[in-house]
Amino acid sequence: MVDGRLLERIDALQLGPKNPNATPEYGTHDAIRSWLWQPDGKAILTAMASGEIHRWDITQRPPTRKTIGTHDKVQQITWSADAKTLMSAGGKEVKLWNMTLARPTAKSIEKPKEFIEVHSAFLEHDGRGLWVSGTGPSSIGSIGPVVRIALDRPEVAPEPVFPDMGSQMKLSPNGKIVASWHYAKGWTFWDWQTRKIIAKWEQGPHEFETGRWTEDGRHFCLTQYSAMYVMRLEEAPKK
C-alpha cells in the first residue's frame, strides 16, 4: 500500500536570493521547455522553445554550452534507465538520442495516429517499450489516450494503455509508479504493474503543473510560482 500523503510545503519566497537584484552567473534568454541533470551531476540539459537541446557543462567557469541537436516543438526530455539514451518528445515525433557518442545521433519515431501532437513520453526501464501521450483528434486541446509503442517489435501496432492519463507523464526512477498531470484533474499516480490509481493530488486547473521525482523514487515534488509540495509515494509502514 502506498502512503500518498503530503509531507510538507516549502514557500518559494523562502528559497529566493537574499539580494533581489542579484543576477545569475550564466543562463539563456530562450524559454526552457524541459530540463534535467546529467546523471553524473556535471552538466544540465535543457530543451528550448526554439527547438534546440543544449548541454551545459557546469564543471567549467563560466559553464560551456554545447548543442546536442534540434527537435521541433520539443516539450520534454528524459533519460533512459541506463542513462545511455536521451528521449525528447514534442510536435510530430519522439526522438531517441544515443548519448554514448561524441556527437549524439537521434532515431526519430513518428507520432501515433491517435495524436495531433505529442506532449510527453518515457521509455520503459528495459528499453522495450515507449509510452506516448498527446493532443487527441476529437477536439482542439483534448487529451488523447496513452499509447505504448513496442520498440523491440516494430511490426506490432501501437497499443492504447490508458484512455485519458494526461499531458505529462513521469516514470519513477525505480520503475514502480507513473505520475501523470491533467490540466483539469491535477496529478494522478498509477501503479506500473496493475495500472490502477494509488494516489491523487487534485488542485485547481493549471496549478502545480511542474512535478519531479526524487532519485530514489520515494517522493514526488510539485511546484508552482509561490510554493513547492512534497508527496511521499513509498510503501507505507505496516501497522
Secondary structure, 3 states (H helix, E strand, C coil): CECCCEEEEEEHHHHCCCCCCCCCCCCCCCCEEEEEECCCCCEEEEEECCCEEEEEECCCCCCEEEEEEECCCEEEEEECCCCCEEEEEEECEEEEEECCCCCCEEEEEECCCCCCEEEEEEECCCCCEEEEEEECCCCCCCECCEEEEECCCCCCCCEEEECCCCCEEEECCCCCEEEEEECCCEEEEEECCCCCEEEEECCCCCCCCEEEECCCCCEEEEECCCEEEEEECCECCCC
